[in-house]
Each structure stands twice: as structure tokens, then as C-alpha cells.
Amino acid sequence: MKLTREIKAAILVIGSVLLFIWGYSFLKGRNLFNTSHTYYVVYDNVEGLAPSAAVTINGLHVGKVNTITLEPKSGKLLVEILMTTDVDIPTNTTASIYEPSLIGAKAIALNLDFNSTEYAQDGAYLEGTVKLGLTDNIGSLLSPLQAKVDSVLSSLNTTLSSVNTILDAKTQQELKGTIASLNTTMHNFTSISKNVDQLLVENKSKLSSAVTNLDQTTKSFANIASDLEKAELDKLVNELQSTLTKVNGLLADIEQGNGTVGKIFKDPEMYDNLTKASNELNLLLQDVRLNPTRYINISVFGKKNKPYVVPETIEVVEQ
């Protein structure tokens, strides 16, 4: 069967129309052979969002903005999202307008709840939010800073006005005199500094000798410390402590009545016996002094000894 010229022309025209429709749809971002899902989001302000803007999930490009329509009655903006990737969208998903970079165009980020098991149908409405971009964040940070700068500038202007009021002709003259005096003082200080430098140069040898003597004195003190360390002070202290411990033990024994000395101090009977013996010894000595012939008898011619007479009691005088 041969095709007539008319049929060929009709086929060519139909093909051209279909190719034009496909090309137009392709330029608009549509794929006639792709059964993608469409979702809608309502915004009060799209913040400069444009058609064909990217739609992302965690930074992954999954779709685009198809159309943005202004609703006449409410003044809100209806955004149609065309998904180019087959992704299940939960019903509680939010679509946030954000700014990917300082120079990039606005885009929409889909915030999915991956734990959800309920998914939105094709043509469903999603909740829309707007995130502040980097420029907006910088602007919000600079606004308080600008207010502070304005306040500082205002205070500075007030201070400068006050300074201008204070610095009248008389004050300026006094300040000039003060600066001149300060300049003279600095010159004098420079002269003193030169004299000190000259003095140090002239007495350099003496200073070196003094430093050397100080070094020797330090070494002498170090040697003394070393000698004290070698003297075994710790051993001497330990021996002294041991001796004091023994003395304390001896005193404790005396206090408790142990030993001869302890018994003398603690035994009343022994004390009384010693007292009586001392009294009798005193009586004996006094009797010997008063009557020596009773105890020492020298007979040259064989004289007989006198009989012993018991002496009378002699009162002991306390001294």
C-alpha cells in the first residue's frame, strides 16, 4: 500500500505537533511519559521561590516546583510540587522554603517522618513552613549590632560635645603647658638614664666582684647545709627522743611506786623509818659531841673505865 502525499503530509504535521508539545513540556520540566506524583503546599509568602525550583529530601533532588498560583480571595500562594523521583511521602511531611547558599535560588526541602506508616495520596496538601536563609540570619544578627553601634555613636557625639565645651581657650593653654612640662620631664628622665648607664659602665668591675662574692657566699651556705645534713641530725634527734622516752618511763615507775626510789617516795612507813633513823643519828652525834669520854677512853696509867650512863633525852633542833 502506497501512502499518498496527503497522508505523508498529515503524518508529518501530527508528528511535528507532538514533538512541539513534548519539547514545550520538556522545557517546562514535564515528562509526558512519567507518571509522577503531585502535591500542593499553601504559603503566605514564598520568599522569592520561582517555578522550576528544586525540591529536595536531605539535600537530594527529588522534584521541582511546577507552578505557583496566587489565590485571589485569600491572597495566599498555592505551590504545586511535581515529584520526579518515586518516593513515598508521609502525611505529616512539611515543605520548608530555604536558601541553599548566599547566591543560590530558593528551594523547598521536604522533611519526612521516616517512622510514619501513613502516606499522602497524589494531589494531597502538605504543611508549608519557611526557614530563614543565611542572608536573613545575618540580617537578624546585624540588627541588634546596628542598634548598639548607633547608641555608641550617639554617646560618642555627646562625649565629643562635652569635650569641646570643656576645652575652652584657657583649658587648651593649660594643656599646652602640661604637655611642655611633660616633655621637659622626659628630657630629664633621659638624662638620668644616661647617667645611670655611665655609672653602671664605670662600676662594672665592682658589680662583677660583688656578684662573685655573692656567688661564693651562696656556695658557702650550700656547704654549711651539706655539713648539717651529713651530721646525722635525724639520728641525734632519734637518740634524744629515745632518752626522753626512758626518762619518762623512769618517772612513771617512780610515780607508780616501783623500784627503790619509787618506794621511798610512795611508802609512808619507809619515810617514817628514815625519819626516826635520822633523829637517832642526830642524838648519837650530839651525845658524842657532849660526852666524848663515853666513847673514847684513853687510859695512860690503867685507869678504869667509867660505867655507861644513859644520857638524858636531847631535844633535836630543827634546822
C-alpha positions as CSV (number, residue, x, y, z in Angstrom):
1,M,0.0,0.0,0.0
2,K,1.4,3.3,-1.0
3,L,1.0,6.3,1.1
4,T,-0.3,9.3,-0.7
5,R,1.3,12.6,-0.5
6,E,-1.5,13.9,1.6
7,I,-1.2,11.1,4.2
8,K,2.5,11.7,4.5
9,A,1.9,15.4,5.0
10,A,-0.7,14.7,7.7
11,I,1.7,12.3,9.5
12,L,4.4,14.9,9.3
13,V,2.1,17.6,10.7
14,I,0.9,15.4,13.5
15,G,4.4,14.3,14.4
16,S,5.6,18.0,14.4
17,V,2.7,18.9,16.8
18,L,3.5,16.0,19.1
19,L,7.2,16.9,19.0
20,F,6.4,20.6,19.8
21,I,4.2,19.5,22.7
22,W,6.9,17.2,24.1
23,G,9.6,19.9,23.7
24,Y,7.4,22.5,25.4
25,S,6.7,20.1,28.2
26,F,10.3,19.3,28.5
27,L,11.3,22.9,28.7
28,K,8.6,23.4,31.3
29,G,10.2,20.5,33.2
30,R,7.4,18.0,32.5
31,N,7.8,14.5,31.2
32,L,4.8,13.2,29.3
33,F,6.0,9.6,29.8
34,N,6.5,9.8,33.5
35,T,3.6,9.2,35.9
36,S,4.9,11.3,38.7
37,H,3.1,12.4,41.9
38,T,1.9,15.9,42.5
39,Y,1.5,17.6,45.9
40,Y,0.3,21.1,46.9
41,V,1.6,23.5,49.6
42,V,0.0,26.8,50.6
43,Y,2.3,29.7,51.8
44,D,1.7,33.2,53.0
45,N,4.9,34.3,51.4
46,V,7.1,32.2,49.0
47,E,10.2,34.4,49.8
48,G,11.2,34.7,46.1
49,L,10.6,31.0,45.2
50,A,10.3,30.6,41.5
51,P,8.8,27.8,39.3
52,S,11.2,25.0,38.4
53,A,12.9,25.5,41.8
54,A,14.4,22.3,43.3
55,V,12.6,20.1,45.8
56,T,15.0,18.1,48.0
57,I,15.0,15.5,50.7
58,N,18.1,15.7,52.9
59,G,19.8,17.6,50.1
60,L,18.8,15.0,47.4
61,H,17.0,16.4,44.3
62,V,13.7,14.5,44.1
63,G,11.4,17.0,42.4
64,K,10.7,20.6,41.4
65,V,8.2,23.4,41.7
66,N,5.8,23.1,38.9
67,T,3.6,26.2,39.3
68,I,2.9,29.0,41.8
69,T,-0.6,30.4,41.8
70,L,-2.0,33.4,43.7
71,E,-5.4,32.7,45.2
72,P,-7.4,35.9,44.7
73,K,-9.7,35.6,47.8
74,S,-7.2,34.7,50.5
75,G,-4.0,36.2,49.0
76,K,-2.1,33.0,49.7
77,L,0.2,31.3,47.3
78,L,-0.5,27.8,46.1
79,V,2.7,25.9,45.1
80,E,2.4,22.7,43.0
81,I,5.2,20.3,43.6
82,L,6.0,17.7,40.9
83,M,7.9,14.7,42.2
84,T,10.5,13.3,39.6
85,T,11.6,10.5,41.9
86,D,9.3,7.8,43.2
87,V,9.4,8.5,47.0
88,D,6.6,7.7,49.5
89,I,5.6,11.0,51.2
90,P,4.2,10.6,54.8
91,T,1.1,12.6,55.6
92,N,2.8,14.6,58.3
93,T,5.6,15.8,55.9
94,T,6.4,19.5,56.0
95,A,7.6,21.5,53.0
96,S,10.1,24.2,54.1
97,I,11.3,27.0,51.8
98,Y,15.0,27.6,52.4
99,E,18.0,29.2,50.9
100,P,20.8,26.7,49.9
101,S,23.5,29.3,49.7
102,L,24.1,33.0,49.6
103,I,23.9,33.2,45.8
104,G,21.6,30.2,45.2
105,A,17.9,30.4,44.4
106,K,15.2,29.4,46.9
107,A,14.3,25.8,47.1
108,I,11.9,23.5,49.0
109,A,13.0,20.9,51.5
110,L,10.7,18.0,52.3
111,N,11.0,17.0,56.0
112,L,9.9,13.4,56.1
113,D,9.0,11.4,59.2
114,F,10.5,8.0,58.3
115,N,8.8,6.3,61.2
116,S,5.4,7.1,59.9
117,T,3.4,4.4,58.1
118,E,0.6,6.7,56.7
119,Y,1.5,8.1,53.2
120,A,-0.1,11.0,51.4
121,Q,-2.0,10.4,48.2
122,D,-1.4,12.0,44.9
123,G,-2.7,15.6,45.0
124,A,-2.6,15.9,48.8
125,Y,-1.8,19.1,50.6
126,L,1.3,19.3,52.7
127,E,2.1,21.7,55.5
128,G,4.3,24.6,54.5
129,T,7.0,26.4,56.5
130,V,9.7,29.0,55.8
131,K,13.3,28.8,57.1
132,L,15.4,31.9,57.5
133,G,18.2,31.9,54.9
134,L,21.8,32.9,55.5
135,T,21.1,36.5,54.5
136,D,18.1,36.7,56.8
137,N,20.1,35.2,59.7
138,I,22.9,37.7,59.1
139,G,20.4,40.5,59.0
140,S,18.8,39.4,62.2
141,L,22.2,39.3,63.9
142,L,23.2,42.7,62.4
143,S,20.1,44.4,63.6
144,P,20.9,44.4,67.3
145,L,24.5,45.2,66.4
146,Q,23.4,48.2,64.4
147,A,21.3,49.4,67.3
148,K,24.4,49.2,69.6
149,V,26.6,51.0,67.1
150,D,24.0,53.8,66.8
151,S,23.9,54.0,70.6
152,V,27.7,54.1,70.8
153,L,27.9,56.8,68.1
154,S,25.3,58.8,69.9
155,S,27.3,58.6,73.2
156,L,30.5,59.4,71.3
157,N,28.8,62.5,69.8
158,T,27.7,63.6,73.3
159,T,31.2,63.0,74.7
160,L,32.8,65.0,71.9
161,S,30.4,67.8,72.5
162,S,31.3,67.8,76.2
163,V,35.0,67.7,75.4
164,N,34.6,70.7,73.1
165,T,32.8,72.5,75.8
166,I,35.5,71.7,78.4
167,L,38.4,72.5,76.1
168,D,38.0,76.3,76.0
169,A,40.9,78.6,75.3
170,K,42.1,78.6,79.0
171,T,42.0,74.8,79.3
172,Q,43.8,74.4,76.0
173,Q,46.5,76.8,77.2
174,E,46.9,74.8,80.4
175,L,47.1,71.6,78.4
176,K,49.8,73.0,76.3
177,G,51.7,74.0,79.5
178,T,51.2,70.5,80.9
179,I,52.5,68.8,77.7
180,A,55.5,71.1,77.7
181,S,56.2,70.2,81.4
182,L,55.9,66.5,80.5
183,N,58.3,67.0,77.6
184,T,60.8,68.6,80.0
185,T,60.3,65.7,82.4
186,M,61.0,63.2,79.7
187,H,64.2,65.0,78.8
188,N,65.3,65.0,82.4
189,F,64.5,61.3,82.6
190,T,66.6,60.6,79.5
191,S,69.5,62.5,81.1
192,I,69.2,60.5,84.3
193,S,69.0,57.3,82.3
194,K,72.3,58.2,80.5
195,N,73.9,59.0,83.9
196,V,72.8,55.6,85.3
197,D,74.2,53.9,82.2
198,Q,77.5,55.7,82.6
199,L,77.6,54.8,86.3
200,L,77.0,51.1,85.5
201,V,79.8,51.1,82.9
202,E,82.2,52.8,85.4
203,N,81.4,50.3,88.2
204,K,81.1,47.2,86.0
205,S,84.1,45.6,87.6
206,K,82.9,46.3,91.2
207,L,79.5,44.9,90.3
208,S,81.1,41.8,88.9
209,S,83.2,41.4,92.1
210,A,80.0,41.8,94.2
211,V,78.2,39.2,92.2
212,T,81.2,36.9,92.5
213,N,81.2,37.4,96.3
214,L,77.5,36.7,96.5
215,D,78.0,33.6,94.5
216,Q,80.8,32.4,96.9
217,T,78.6,33.2,99.9
218,T,75.8,31.2,98.3
219,K,78.2,28.3,97.8
220,S,79.3,28.6,101.5
221,F,75.7,28.4,102.7
222,A,75.3,25.4,100.5
223,N,78.3,23.7,102.0
224,I,77.0,24.5,105.6
225,A,73.7,23.0,104.7
226,S,75.5,19.9,103.3
227,D,77.6,19.6,106.5
228,L,74.4,19.9,108.6
229,E,72.9,17.2,106.5
230,K,75.9,15.0,107.0
231,A,75.9,15.5,110.8
232,E,73.1,12.9,111.0
233,L,70.7,15.2,112.8
234,D,68.0,12.7,112.4
235,K,70.0,10.1,114.3
236,L,70.8,12.6,117.1
237,V,67.1,13.6,117.4
238,N,66.1,9.9,117.5
239,E,68.6,9.2,120.3
240,L,67.4,12.2,122.2
241,Q,63.8,11.1,121.8
242,S,64.8,7.6,123.0
243,T,66.5,9.1,126.1
244,L,63.5,11.2,126.9
245,T,61.3,8.1,126.5
246,K,63.4,6.3,129.1
247,V,63.3,9.2,131.4
248,N,59.6,9.4,131.1
249,G,59.4,5.6,131.9
250,L,61.6,6.1,135.0
251,L,59.4,9.0,136.2
252,A,56.4,6.8,135.6
253,D,57.9,4.0,137.7
254,I,58.6,6.5,140.5
255,E,55.1,7.8,140.3
256,Q,53.7,4.3,140.5
257,G,56.0,3.3,143.4
258,N,58.1,0.9,141.5
259,G,61.8,0.4,142.4
260,T,63.7,1.7,145.4
261,V,63.2,5.4,144.7
262,G,59.6,4.8,144.0
263,K,59.1,3.0,147.3
264,I,60.9,5.8,149.1
265,F,58.6,8.3,147.6
266,K,55.4,6.2,147.9
267,D,55.9,4.1,151.1
268,P,55.0,6.1,154.2
269,E,56.4,3.5,156.6
270,M,59.8,3.7,155.0
271,Y,59.6,7.5,155.2
272,D,58.9,7.3,158.9
273,N,61.7,4.8,159.5
274,L,64.2,7.1,157.7
275,T,62.9,10.0,159.8
276,K,63.4,8.0,163.0
277,A,66.8,6.8,162.0
278,S,67.8,10.4,161.2
279,N,66.6,11.6,164.6
280,E,68.5,8.8,166.4
281,L,71.7,9.6,164.4
282,N,71.4,13.2,165.5
283,L,71.0,12.2,169.1
284,L,74.1,10.0,168.9
285,L,76.2,12.7,167.3
286,Q,75.1,15.2,169.9
287,D,75.9,12.8,172.7
288,V,79.3,12.0,171.2
289,R,80.0,15.8,171.0
290,L,78.8,16.5,174.6
291,N,80.3,13.3,176.2
292,P,83.2,12.1,174.2
293,T,84.7,10.2,177.1
294,R,81.9,7.8,177.0
295,Y,83.0,6.6,173.6
296,I,86.7,7.4,173.6
297,N,88.6,6.4,176.7
298,I,92.4,6.8,176.8
299,S,94.0,5.4,179.9
300,V,97.6,6.0,180.3
301,F,98.0,4.6,183.8
302,G,95.5,1.9,183.6
303,K,92.5,3.9,184.9
304,K,89.3,2.0,184.9
305,N,86.5,2.9,182.6
306,K,83.6,4.8,183.9
307,P,80.3,3.0,183.8
308,Y,78.0,4.0,180.9
309,V,75.1,6.3,182.0
310,V,72.2,6.6,179.8
311,P,72.0,10.2,178.5
312,E,69.0,12.3,179.0
313,T,66.8,12.9,176.0
314,I,68.2,15.7,174.0
315,E,65.7,17.8,172.0
316,V,66.6,17.8,168.3
317,V,66.7,21.4,167.0
318,E,65.2,21.6,163.5
319,Q,67.4,23.5,161.1
